Each structure stands twice: as structure tokens, then as C-alpha cells.
Amino acid sequence: QVQLVESGGGLVQAGGSLRLSCVASGSIGGISTMGWYRQAPGKQRELVALITVGSSATYGASVKGRFTISRDNAKYTWHLQMNSLKPDDTAVYFCYAQEIQTSRGYWGQGTQVTVST
């Protein structure tokens, strides 16, 4: 089992920045892909960013150029730097990790990000 704990959410004005962090614990040796998804009220969960063990990153179209994902493999920690935030970025952000051998995915409990106008 893998446990994920997010931190760093909060309230920010439009145009501001926030940095989210996620720490993995438990059976973490098989984790390959790490990332973030988000879910706004009344909407489906959507991809924000993913990063592989080789640091290859993928971003959702709506955040490309504004958000940056990074990881510290030694600490099984990854971060999401969010710049130029917009009210549409308001959502619960979920930390995600996937095992390479089983493709099983794990989720954090979510952290609220609210962007005010």
C-alpha cells in the first residue's frame, strides 16, 4: 500500500501563485509516475500534470505554460508550482502515484485551491 499526503493548498487572488507538495510513504519502491489531478464542483476529475521517473512531464491543456511539476526521487516527494492562477483553477487538487509493475494508482485525500477574482 502507498499513502499520499498533500499540502500547500489555500486561497489566493487571481494572478497569484501557490505550490502544492505531495509525500509518498509505505510501499513506495514500485512508484514510477507521479502527478496531480483536480476536480471542480460539478465537473469530472481532470489531469493537471504527470511526471515520470525519468522526469518527462505531461500537462493538461488548461495549465500548460503556467504550472510546473517537479519531483525529488530520493524523497518520493513531488511538487506543483502554480503561477498566474485563474478563478477557473479553483478545485480540489489530488496527488496521484502509479506503480510501474501493476499500473495500480493511488490517490491522496485532496487539498482545496481557491482562486478569487
Number of C-alpha atoms within 10 A of each C-alpha: 7 18 16 20 18 22 16 14 18 14 14 18 14 17 14 14 17 18 16 21 20 23 17 22 14 9 11 15 11 14 23 17 20 28 26 27 19 22 19 16 9 6 9 9 15 14 19 24 24 23 21 17 14 10 15 11 16 16 19 15 10 12 18 12 12 13 20 20 24 20 20 12 13 6 10 16 18 22 22 22 14 20 17 15 22 19 15 12 20 20 21 19 26 26 31 25 27 20 18 14 9 9 13 10 14 18 18 19 13 21 20 18 22 20 21 16 9
